[in-house]
Amino acid sequence: MGLFGEATGQGWTQVGELLAALVLTTLIGLEREVRQKSAGLRTHTLVGLGAALIMLISKYGFTDVLTSGEIVLDPSRVAAQIVSGIGFIGGGLIFVRRDAVRGLTTAAVVWTSAAVGMACGAGLVLLATVVTAMHFVILFGYPPLVRWLTRSRQRASSVRVAYQDGRGVLRQLLSAATGQGFVVAEADTHRRQDEHVVDLELRVIGAGSPAQLAAAFSELDGVLTVHTGDGE
């Protein structure tokens, strides 16, 4: 039979599946790279290509020990381990900064990139292509859809912020809220005793996302903590 050929898993069909994983996950990685995310082109491409190779190993890597008929293996166990392993990478991309959770979408995209690579390695190139197309629909199409659905929903929200006094942070907070499309309806401040810290509770009204507003607040110098709570 030889070392190379379709039956041994080292033929042109398998090379084509690896190339499909390379192309599709490169497209996903390019979208992340353009948006300057922490996991970009190289990360997503390597994750997808590695997942495809592991799937091929799962399908063809044990043919030499199975010829005796005495050993039975479950190839799906290898695929399950890929899913578990990608969880560690995704977990490392999620972080909390000043009570604002960031990186959830990037972690989900890495997980999807691995799934695309696994599908290519399993020979399901059509499904991998469809999922790659769906990825772009979700990442580019859903945000405008959400904005369109919520454009007329003016809702009240409360945001609690702790910031360092004497650094002009309050002015920056109010400016950031206005820049996010919110109107500040009420602002209450309380200075902590024996500390140069001010607790601020803002009551804002707008159609924007309170979570995005909190994320914008957390990026400002002098802001210590940010908490959100939707108004009734």
HELIX and SHEET records of a PDB file:
HELIX    1   1 GLU A    6  THR A    8  5                                   3    
HELIX    2   2 TRP A   12  VAL A   34  1                                  23    
HELIX    3   3 LEU A   41  TYR A   60  1                                  20    
HELIX    4   4 THR A   63  LEU A   66  1                                   4    
HELIX    5   5 SER A   76  LEU A   93  1                                  18    
HELIX    6   6 LEU A  104  GLY A  121  1                                  18    
HELIX    7   7 VAL A  125  PHE A  136  1                                  12    
HELIX    8   8 VAL A  137  GLY A  141  3                                   5    
HELIX    9   9 TYR A  142  THR A  150  1                                   9    
HELIX   10  10 VAL A  169  GLY A  179  1                                  11    
HELIX   11  11 PRO A  210  SER A  218  1                                   9    
SHEET    1   A 2 PHE A  95  ARG A  97  0                                        
SHEET    2   A 2 ALA A 100  ARG A 102 -1                                        
SHEET    1   B 4 VAL A 183  ARG A 191  0                                        
SHEET    2   B 4 VAL A 197  GLY A 206 -1                                        
SHEET    3   B 4 ARG A 155  GLN A 164 -1                                        
SHEET    4   B 4 VAL A 223  ASP A 230 -1                                        
END                                                                             
